Amino acid sequence: MILLGTDLSFTKAGISLLDTEAKEIRLERIEGKMHKEFPNTWREALDRCKKLTSFIKGLNITHYISEMPFPGGEASCGLYQL
């Protein structure tokens, strides 16, 4: 079983991959220069998606877990975009 977990934020995206059969854990972070303006957030989100896709390419992920932004937060719109 392969579990993928992500913790998305404006400064870094944390990625954890747990392979229970191989007994391996991989940790990765995706850094960028995200600001709270929409055009920059959009470009940065696209870049992070590309890097995440590269990280998980070829894996058969069984479960995905992600932190959910607080809906009333000041930057929640941008975090949901991520």
N, C-alpha and C positions, 0 to 999 in steps of 0.2 A: 504494500500500500504506500502511495506517495501523497504526502500532505504538503500543500503550499499555503503559506501565510504571508500577508503583506500588511505593512503599517505605512500608510501614505501620509506625507506631510509636505510643506512647501520647501523645507530645507533638504530633506533626504527621504528616499523611499526605502524602507527596510523590507527585505525579502528573506523568508526562511523556507527551506525545503527539507522535509524529513522523509527518508526512504526507510521504512520499517523492515523491509526484507534484506536490504544491503547493510542496514544499521549505519546509515550515514546521515549527517546533517550538513547542509550547505547554507551559509549565510552570505548575503550580498547586500550592498547598498547602492542605490542609484542617486547620485548627487546632481544638482543642477543650479540654475540661477533663476529660480521662480520668484516672481513678484505677484502682487495681487491684482494686477491689471489683466483684463480678459485676454487680449491677444497674446501676451507673453505666457500666461497660464496655459492657453491652448497649445502653443508650440512646445512648451515644456512637457505637458501631459502627453503629447504625441511622441516626443523623444523618449520619455520614460516607458511608454507602451512598447516601443520598438526594442528597447533594452530588455524589458521583461520578457517579451516574446523570444528574444535570442536566448535568454537564460533558461527558459522552460522548453525550448524547441526539442521535439522528439520524446518528451516525457509523457507518460500516461498518468496524469494527476487524478487521484481518486477523490480528494476533498480539497476545497479552497476556503480559507478563512481570512477575513479582512476586518480591520477595525472600521467602524462606521463613524463618520464625523457627527458631532453634536449639531442637530438641525438649527438650533438658535444661535450658533456661534457666528462671530463677525465674518469669518472667512469660510463659512460652510459651503457657499456656492462654489468656490474654487476647489475646495477639497472634494466635493461631490463630483466635480468635473474630472479630477484625477481618477 
